[in-house]
Amino acid sequence: MSDLEGFGFVMPHWLYWGWLAVMPLIMIALDRWRSADPQPDTETEIPVGGELQEEPSALAYRRSDENLFTRGVDWLSDKSGLFISFWTVNAVCFYFFEVIMRYIFNTPTIWVHEASYLLLGMQYLLAGGFALLHGSHVRVDVVYNYLPERGRVGMDIFTSMFFFMFALVLVLTSWTYFVNSYSMGETTVETWGIQHWPVKAVMVLGSVLILLAGISKLLKDISVFIRLGREASE
């Protein structure tokens, strides 16, 4: 007798991994299809006293501060964040299914909780590059906010050494975890017993995305630092 008999519907492992790979693509396609419909024109409110003013910020990079590599990495970071953002919908649906099965049919599942925390853990790992691109990471800005714009960019360049130390260790450690997990055919310890090595592979992918996003940001920061210095000397 299988360990999974008597638990009702149990999501197959192949369906879980396949759905995570395909579901965001379906949602993105539906969003583009809806966006193709003509939308009413919306007027941009102009503040009293003249034209819209762009707030100066070290994160507002100009086109001249970018190159082909940084644009490609930024595109990858942005699209990866969009892709995995749709995974949150799965967690809501999973737990809704669990509530219905547990409290209405009195047949709690064995896979929903595990499927959800694995999903959210992978989502957290893959979102690092997206967060770095959009400045959503935590910054201790007690001194940072008092610096001029070029000073803030210089501070970002200086502190990037600590970021790259962390990012490189994360990449190497994640790769070791993945190789060991794949070689032993590691599965989770719960009854569902889903493969664990894909999660470790996501750790590698997420850490690489963070590292690439950090390199892109450093290159743009250096360009901004040089440009601001030239503008100040003119």
N, C-alpha and C positions, 0 to 999 in steps of 0.2 A: 504494500500500500504506500502510495506517495505521501510525503510529508505535507503536500499542499492540498490533498483531498479533504473535503469538508470545510474549506474556507470560502466557498463560493467562487466568484470571478477573481482570478489572480492575473494581473497584467503580465504577459510574456516578456522576457527580457528583450528580445529583438524588437518588440513593438514599442517598448519604452525608449530605447536608444534611437530607433527609427523616427518615432514621433518627435523627439526633441530636435532631430536634425531637419525635419520637414516642416513642422508646425510654424516656426517663425517665417519661413519662406512663403507659406500660404497667407499668413497675416499681412506680410509686406505687400504681396501681390494684391490682396483685397484692398489695402489702404491706397495703393497706387490707382486701382480701378475706380475707387470712390473719388480720389483726387482729380481724376480725368474729367469729372463732371464740371461744367462751367460754374464758377462761384461768383456771387455778386461782388462788385468792386467795393473795397473798403477804403475809406479816406484816412490818411495819416494825419493825426492832429499835430499842428505846428504850434509850438509854444509862443506865447506873446513876446514880440520883440524881434522876430526874425526867423532864421533858418534853424533846422535841427542841428544841434551840436553833438558831436561824438565825444563821449567822455574819454579822456586820455587814460590809457591803462597799459601796463606792461604786457598784458595778455592779449591785447588787440593788435596782433601782428599785421604788418602791411604785406602786400604782395612781394615787395622787394626783400622781405625778411625770410622768405620761403624759397625752397628749391624743389626739384622733382622728387628727391627722397623724402623730404618732410611732408610734402603734399600727399605722397603715396601712403606714408605711415599714418598721417592724420586721417586720411580717408578710411584706412583699414581700422583704426581705433574707433572712429565714429560709427562705421557700419557694424562692427562687432558688438558695440554697445546697443545699437538698435536691434540687432538680431536676438540677443539674449534677453532683452527687456520683455519680449513676449512670453518668455518662460514663466513669468510670474502668474500669467493667466492659468497655466497648468496647475500650479500649486493651489489656487483658489478652487479649481474644478475638482482636483483630487480630494481636498478636504471636505468639499460639499458632498462628494460621493460617499466619503467615510461617515459623515454625520447621518446621511440618509440610511446607509446600511446598518449603522450601529444603533441608532435610536428609533428607527421605524421598523426595520426588518430583524433587529437583534442579531445581526451577523457581521460583527466587526471584521475589517480587512486585516491582512498581515503585511501589506505592501505600501499602503498610502503614505504612512509616516516616513518610511525609509525612502520612498521615491521622492518625497517633497524635500527632505533635508539634503539629500544628494543633489537635487536640482538647484536648490537655493545656494548650496555651497559652491557648485560649479559656476553659478551665475555671479557670485561674489568674486570668484577668482578671475573670470573673464572680463569683468567690468573695470579692472584696474587701469587699463590703457585709456578707456573712455573717460574715466574720472580724471585722470591726469591731463588729458587733452582739454577738458572743459573746466579745469581748476576746481574740481569738487573734492579734492583731498583736504585733509586737515592741516592747517598751517598755524603755527604759533606766531601771531602777528603783533606781539607787544611792541617790538622795535620796528618790525617790517613796515607797518603803516605810516610811520613817521619819516621814512626815508623818501627822497625824491624818486621819480620814476626810474632814472638810471641806477640809483642806488638799490632799488628793489630788484631790478634785473641782475645787477652785480651780486646781490645776495643769493638770488636763485642759482646763478652760475657757481658760486662758492659752495653752497650747500648741496649741489648736485653730486659731489663726490660721495656723500653719505648715501644718497639715493642709489648710486651705481654699485656701491658695496653691497647694499641690501638686495638689489635686483640680481646681481650676478650670483650671490649665494642662493637666492630663491630659484634661479634657473638650474643651477647645478644640483641642488638638493631635490628639486622636483623631478629632474631626469633620473636620479638614483632611485627615487621612490617608484617611478614608472617602470624602470627596467626590472627591479625586483618584483613588483606586483605582477607584471606581465609574464615573467619567467616562471613564477610559481602558480599562475592561474588563480590569483587571489579573488575571493568573493567576500561579500559581507557576511557577518556572523549571524544575522537574523535568518528566520526561516525562509524568507524570499530568496536569499542567497544570490543576489545579482552580482555580475562581474564588477570588481572594484578598479581594475586597471584603466578603464576609460576615464574614471574620475582623476586618476593620477596623470593621465595624458592631458586632461584639461588643465591640471596644475602647470604642466610644462608649457602648454599653449598660452595660458594666462600670464605666466611670468615672462615669456618671450614678448608678448604684446606690451607689457609694462616696460620692459627694457627698451623696446623700439620707440615707444612713446616718449620715454625719458631722453633718448638720443635726439629725437626730433625736437623736443622742447629745448634741449641744450643748444643745438645748432641755431634755432631761432633766437634764443636769448643772446647768444654771442653776436648775431647779426644786429639785433636791436641795440645792444650795448654799444657797438661800434657806430651805428647810425646816430644814436642820441648824442654820442661824443662829438661827431662831426657837426651835427646841427647846433650844438652848444658853442662850438668854436667859430661858427659863421657870424 
